[in-house]
């Protein structure tokens, strides 16, 4: 059984959501039932891999302890940067060890959702340091981390946003609207994942046997569209399920294939991931570089920041050459776009004209599809 992947899961999901809907209609709190259902479904999915279940349990309990300890130290000693950096390191250490072990065909401390859980914990550490989180509830944090619709592959929620839904008791009319929206998202997600992604997957497999240049172009497009409909479909089902549990999980995709430039693309593609990197890596790199005067201009700092940001994102996907190259490729595109848009008189003069936007969209889509081609690993195989 896998999350949103087979009939067995959907059967248990249907049974699990019935009590939630009853509670919601009766205007009762959903928080404790949601935690119970999350624990039950996560256990059911991982029952055939007990070592993963053990690692997940150990990780969650240890990371909550780390967060609560850091909050205590932050309250007692203030903004000590060395303590802050130490605790950030502690939170990401299991993920780093897992990624490095993959280089040696090992799987140290690997379990379902380790990357996405790490993002949530790091966000809490950073925002405790910033002074915007003043209290950490064990039960609420446990619910936040184990929230089953997004525990495996996101979307990446933020703890303060989750808190608002966690404590809220929806009125009957509000909750029924959520249920209606949630059901629509789940059904659309099924169409995306099981019909459209499947169709593009078959065409991708057919194109993979070709060696001509047009076969590689076809493969890149089919790979990108297969990945989009598969992941966007999963995300829609996760968001829709969250709605039915009274949690407004943020959307993960917003029509990425209408993007007019690469910056617009990353504001529409895997939104919760790209915005997490923007807020907690790029923005902080920029603030530090400006404060310490690393670069002569902010534009140079932004260009370097884009490269660093996307390189880290590439490494997060995996420490393989294809993923690292993918990160550098998109970092270069973002840096180049930033410089072009800030410096080019041609861009400033024509950016609002329809013909320019159409050309910009077309070029952006070719760049995006080539990026998918790099991500797939086929680009490096072609070079051999």
C-alpha positions as CSV (number, residue, x, y, z in Angstrom):
1,X,0.0,0.0,0.0
2,X,1.3,3.5,-0.9
3,X,-0.1,7.0,-0.3
4,X,-2.6,7.9,-3.0
5,X,-1.2,5.1,-5.2
6,X,-3.5,2.0,-5.1
7,X,-7.0,0.9,-4.4
8,X,-6.1,-0.5,-1.0
9,X,-5.1,3.0,0.2
10,X,-8.1,4.7,-1.2
11,X,-10.4,2.1,0.5
12,X,-8.8,2.8,3.9
13,X,-8.8,6.6,3.1
14,X,-12.6,6.5,2.4
15,X,-13.2,4.7,5.7
16,X,-11.0,7.0,7.6
17,X,-12.6,10.2,6.2
18,X,-16.1,9.2,7.1
19,X,-15.7,9.9,10.9
20,X,-13.9,13.2,10.0
21,X,-16.8,14.4,7.9
22,X,-19.3,13.5,10.7
23,X,-17.2,15.4,13.2
24,X,-16.9,18.4,10.8
25,X,-20.7,18.5,10.2
26,X,-21.3,18.3,13.9
27,X,-18.8,21.3,14.3
28,X,-16.5,19.3,16.5
29,X,-12.7,19.7,16.6
30,X,-10.9,17.6,14.1
31,X,-7.4,17.9,15.5
32,X,-7.2,14.8,17.6
33,X,-8.9,12.5,15.1
34,X,-6.6,13.8,12.4
35,X,-3.6,12.8,14.5
36,X,-5.1,9.4,15.2
37,X,-5.8,8.8,11.5
38,X,-2.4,10.0,10.4
39,X,-0.7,7.6,12.8
40,X,-2.9,4.7,11.7
41,X,-2.4,5.3,8.0
42,X,1.4,5.9,8.2
43,X,1.7,2.7,10.2
44,X,-0.4,0.8,7.7
45,X,1.7,2.1,4.7
46,X,5.0,1.2,6.5
47,X,3.9,-2.1,8.1
48,X,5.8,-4.2,5.6
49,X,9.0,-2.2,6.2
50,X,9.2,-2.0,10.0
51,X,12.7,-0.6,10.0
52,X,11.3,2.5,8.2
53,X,8.6,2.8,10.7
54,X,11.1,2.6,13.5
55,X,13.4,5.2,11.9
56,X,10.4,7.5,11.3
57,X,9.2,7.2,14.9
58,X,12.8,7.8,16.2
59,X,13.3,10.8,13.9
60,X,10.0,12.5,14.8
61,X,10.5,12.1,18.5
62,X,14.1,13.2,18.4
63,X,13.4,16.2,16.2
64,X,10.6,17.4,18.4
65,X,13.0,17.1,21.4
66,X,15.6,19.1,19.4
67,X,13.0,21.9,18.6
68,X,11.8,22.1,22.2
69,X,15.4,22.2,23.5
70,X,16.3,24.9,21.1
71,X,13.3,27.0,22.0
72,X,14.4,26.7,25.7
73,X,17.9,27.8,24.8
74,X,16.7,30.6,22.6
75,X,14.4,31.9,25.4
76,X,17.2,31.6,28.0
77,X,20.2,32.9,26.0
78,X,18.8,35.0,23.1
79,X,20.0,34.9,19.5
80,X,23.3,33.1,19.9
81,X,24.3,32.3,16.3
82,X,26.5,29.4,17.1
83,X,23.7,27.7,19.1
84,X,21.4,28.4,16.1
85,X,23.7,26.9,13.5
86,X,24.4,23.9,15.7
87,X,20.7,23.1,16.0
88,X,20.1,23.6,12.3
89,X,23.0,21.1,11.7
90,X,21.4,18.7,14.1
91,X,18.1,18.8,12.3
92,X,19.5,18.2,8.8
93,X,22.1,15.7,9.9
94,X,19.9,12.6,9.3
95,X,18.9,13.8,5.8
96,X,22.6,14.6,4.9
97,X,23.7,11.2,6.1
98,X,20.9,9.5,4.1
99,X,21.9,11.5,0.9
100,X,25.6,10.7,1.3
101,X,24.9,7.1,1.9
102,X,23.1,6.9,-1.4
103,X,26.5,7.6,-3.2
104,X,27.7,4.2,-1.9
105,X,24.4,2.3,-2.7
106,X,23.5,2.3,1.0
107,X,20.5,3.6,2.8
108,X,21.4,5.0,6.2
109,X,18.5,6.1,8.2
110,X,16.2,6.1,5.2
111,X,12.5,6.3,5.5
112,X,9.4,7.6,3.7
113,X,9.2,11.4,3.8
114,X,12.6,12.2,5.5
115,X,13.2,15.2,3.1
116,X,9.8,16.8,3.6
117,X,9.9,16.3,7.4
118,X,13.3,17.8,7.6
119,X,12.1,20.9,5.8
120,X,9.3,21.3,8.4
121,X,11.7,21.0,11.3
122,X,14.3,23.3,9.9
123,X,11.6,25.9,9.3
124,X,10.6,25.8,13.0
125,X,14.2,26.1,14.1
126,X,14.8,29.2,11.8
127,X,11.6,30.9,12.9
128,X,12.3,30.2,16.6
129,X,15.6,32.0,16.0
130,X,13.8,34.8,14.3
131,X,11.6,35.2,17.3
132,X,8.2,34.4,15.6
133,X,7.6,31.0,17.3
134,X,7.3,31.3,21.0
135,X,5.7,28.0,22.0
136,X,6.0,24.4,20.8
137,X,3.3,21.9,21.7
138,X,4.4,18.3,21.6
139,X,1.0,17.0,20.4
140,X,0.5,19.8,17.8
141,X,4.1,19.3,16.4
142,X,3.5,15.6,16.3
143,X,0.3,16.2,14.3
144,X,2.1,18.7,12.0
145,X,4.9,16.2,11.2
146,X,2.8,13.1,10.8
147,X,0.0,14.7,8.8
148,X,-0.5,11.8,6.4
149,X,-1.7,13.5,3.2
150,X,1.6,15.4,2.8
151,X,4.0,13.3,4.9
152,X,5.5,11.4,1.9
153,X,5.9,14.0,-0.8
154,X,4.5,17.3,0.4
155,X,3.2,19.9,-0.2
156,X,5.5,21.5,2.4
157,X,3.3,23.3,5.0
158,X,4.5,25.9,7.5
159,X,4.0,25.2,11.2
160,X,2.4,28.6,11.9
161,X,0.0,28.3,9.0
162,X,-0.8,24.7,10.2
163,X,-1.4,26.0,13.7
164,X,-4.3,28.2,12.6
165,X,-6.2,25.3,11.1
166,X,-5.1,22.9,14.0
167,X,-6.9,25.1,16.6
168,X,-9.9,26.1,14.4
169,X,-13.3,24.6,14.7
170,X,-15.0,25.1,11.4
171,X,-18.7,26.1,11.2
172,X,-20.9,23.5,9.4
173,X,-21.2,25.7,6.2
174,X,-17.5,26.4,6.1
175,X,-16.6,22.8,6.5
176,X,-19.0,21.6,3.9
177,X,-17.5,24.1,1.4
178,X,-14.1,22.6,2.3
179,X,-15.4,19.1,1.7
180,X,-16.8,20.1,-1.7
181,X,-13.5,21.7,-2.7
182,X,-11.5,18.8,-1.3
183,X,-13.5,16.2,-3.3
184,X,-13.1,18.2,-6.5
185,X,-9.3,18.3,-5.9
186,X,-9.1,14.6,-5.2
187,X,-11.1,13.7,-8.3
188,X,-9.0,16.0,-10.5
189,X,-5.8,14.6,-8.9
190,X,-6.9,11.1,-9.9
191,X,-7.4,12.1,-13.5
192,X,-4.0,13.8,-13.5
193,X,-2.1,10.9,-11.9
194,X,-3.9,7.8,-13.2
195,X,-5.0,8.9,-16.7
196,X,-2.9,11.8,-18.0
197,X,0.4,10.8,-16.3
198,X,-0.1,7.3,-17.4
199,X,-0.7,8.3,-21.1
200,X,2.5,10.5,-21.1
201,X,4.4,7.7,-19.4
202,X,3.6,5.3,-22.2
203,X,4.6,7.8,-24.9
204,X,7.8,8.5,-22.9
205,X,8.6,4.8,-22.9
206,X,8.0,4.7,-26.6
207,X,10.3,7.7,-27.2
208,X,13.0,6.2,-25.0
209,X,13.8,3.6,-27.7
210,X,14.5,6.2,-30.4
211,X,17.9,7.6,-31.0
212,X,17.1,10.4,-33.5
213,X,17.2,14.0,-32.3
214,X,13.4,14.3,-32.5
215,X,13.0,11.2,-30.3
216,X,15.0,12.9,-27.6
217,X,12.9,16.0,-27.9
218,X,9.7,13.9,-27.6
219,X,11.2,12.1,-24.6
220,X,12.0,15.4,-22.9
221,X,8.4,16.7,-23.4
222,X,6.8,13.4,-22.4
223,X,9.0,13.1,-19.4
224,X,8.2,16.6,-18.2
225,X,4.5,16.2,-18.7
226,X,4.5,12.8,-17.1
227,X,6.3,14.2,-14.1
228,X,3.9,17.1,-13.8
229,X,0.7,15.2,-14.0
230,X,2.0,12.5,-11.7
231,X,3.3,14.9,-9.0
232,X,0.6,17.5,-9.5
233,X,-2.0,14.8,-9.3
234,X,-0.5,13.5,-6.0
235,X,-0.4,17.0,-4.7
236,X,-4.0,17.7,-5.6
237,X,-5.2,14.5,-3.8
238,X,-3.1,15.5,-0.7
239,X,-4.5,19.0,-0.6
240,X,-8.0,17.7,-1.2
241,X,-7.7,15.2,1.6
242,X,-6.3,17.9,3.9
243,X,-9.3,20.1,3.2
244,X,-11.6,17.2,4.3
245,X,-9.6,17.1,7.6
246,X,-10.1,20.8,8.1
247,X,-6.5,21.6,7.0
248,X,-6.0,24.1,4.1
249,X,-2.8,22.5,2.8
250,X,-1.2,25.0,0.3
251,X,-1.4,24.3,-3.4
252,X,1.8,23.0,-5.0
253,X,1.2,23.9,-8.7
254,X,-0.4,26.9,-10.4
255,X,-0.5,26.4,-14.2
256,X,3.3,26.2,-14.6
257,X,3.2,25.8,-18.4
258,X,1.8,29.3,-18.9
259,X,5.0,30.8,-17.4
260,X,6.3,33.8,-19.2
261,X,9.9,33.5,-17.8
262,X,11.9,31.1,-15.6
263,X,11.2,33.2,-12.5
264,X,7.5,32.9,-13.2
265,X,7.9,29.2,-13.7
266,X,9.5,28.7,-10.2
267,X,6.6,30.7,-8.7
268,X,4.2,28.2,-10.2
269,X,6.1,24.8,-10.1
270,X,6.4,22.9,-6.9
271,X,5.4,26.1,-5.1
272,X,5.8,25.0,-1.5
273,X,9.4,23.8,-2.2
274,X,10.5,26.7,-4.3
275,X,9.0,29.2,-1.8
276,X,10.7,27.4,1.1
277,X,14.1,27.7,-0.7
278,X,13.3,31.3,-1.5
279,X,12.4,32.2,2.1
280,X,15.0,30.2,4.0
281,X,18.0,30.0,1.7
282,X,17.9,32.7,-1.1
283,X,16.6,35.5,1.1
284,X,18.9,34.8,4.0
285,X,21.9,34.5,1.6
286,X,20.9,37.9,0.2
287,X,20.6,39.5,3.7
288,X,23.9,38.1,4.8
289,X,25.7,39.1,1.6
290,X,24.4,42.7,1.9
291,X,25.2,43.0,5.6
292,X,28.8,41.7,5.1
293,X,29.2,43.4,1.7
294,X,30.3,40.3,-0.2
295,X,29.5,41.8,-3.6
296,X,29.8,45.2,-5.2
297,X,26.1,45.3,-6.3
298,X,22.9,43.6,-5.1
299,X,22.4,42.4,-8.6
300,X,25.7,40.4,-8.5
301,X,24.6,39.1,-5.1
302,X,21.2,38.0,-6.4
303,X,22.8,36.2,-9.4
304,X,25.1,34.3,-7.0
305,X,22.2,33.7,-4.7
306,X,20.2,32.1,-7.4
307,X,23.1,29.8,-8.2
308,X,23.6,28.8,-4.6
309,X,19.8,28.3,-4.0
310,X,19.3,26.1,-7.0
311,X,22.5,24.1,-6.4
312,X,21.3,23.3,-2.9
313,X,17.9,22.3,-4.4
314,X,19.6,20.0,-6.9
315,X,21.6,18.4,-4.2
316,X,18.5,17.9,-2.1
317,X,17.0,15.8,-5.0
318,X,20.1,13.6,-4.8
319,X,23.8,13.7,-4.9
320,X,24.1,12.6,-8.5
321,X,25.6,14.5,-11.4
322,X,22.2,14.8,-13.2
323,X,20.5,16.5,-10.2
324,X,23.5,18.7,-9.5
325,X,23.6,19.8,-13.1
326,X,19.9,20.4,-13.1
327,X,20.3,22.7,-10.1
328,X,23.1,24.6,-11.7
329,X,21.3,24.8,-15.0
330,X,18.2,26.4,-13.4
331,X,20.4,28.6,-11.2
332,X,22.1,29.9,-14.3
333,X,18.8,30.5,-16.0
334,X,17.4,32.5,-13.0
335,X,20.6,34.5,-12.6
336,X,20.7,35.3,-16.3
337,X,17.0,36.3,-16.3
338,X,17.5,38.5,-13.3
339,X,20.4,40.4,-14.9
340,X,18.6,40.6,-18.2
341,X,15.4,42.0,-16.7
342,X,17.3,44.5,-14.5
343,X,19.7,45.7,-17.2
344,X,18.0,45.3,-20.6
345,X,16.3,48.4,-22.1
346,X,14.8,46.2,-24.7
347,X,13.1,44.1,-22.0
348,X,11.8,47.2,-20.2
349,X,10.4,48.6,-23.4
350,X,8.7,45.6,-24.7
351,X,7.9,43.3,-21.7
352,X,4.1,44.2,-21.7
353,X,3.6,43.7,-25.4
354,X,1.8,40.5,-26.5
355,X,4.3,39.5,-29.1
356,X,7.1,39.7,-26.6
357,X,5.2,37.7,-24.0
358,X,4.4,34.9,-26.5
359,X,8.1,34.7,-27.6
360,X,9.2,34.8,-23.9
361,X,6.7,32.0,-23.1
362,X,7.9,29.8,-26.0
363,X,11.6,30.2,-25.0
364,X,10.8,29.5,-21.4
365,X,9.0,26.3,-22.2
366,X,12.0,25.0,-24.3
367,X,14.3,25.9,-21.4
368,X,12.1,24.1,-18.9
369,X,11.7,21.0,-21.0
370,X,15.5,20.8,-21.5
371,X,15.8,21.0,-17.8
372,X,13.5,18.0,-17.4
373,X,15.7,16.2,-19.9
374,X,18.8,16.9,-17.7
375,X,16.8,15.8,-14.6
376,X,15.8,12.5,-16.2
377,X,19.5,11.5,-16.5
378,X,19.1,10.9,-20.3
379,X,21.1,14.0,-21.2
380,X,24.3,12.6,-19.6
381,X,23.7,9.2,-21.2
382,X,23.4,10.9,-24.6
383,X,26.8,12.6,-24.0
384,X,28.6,9.2,-23.3
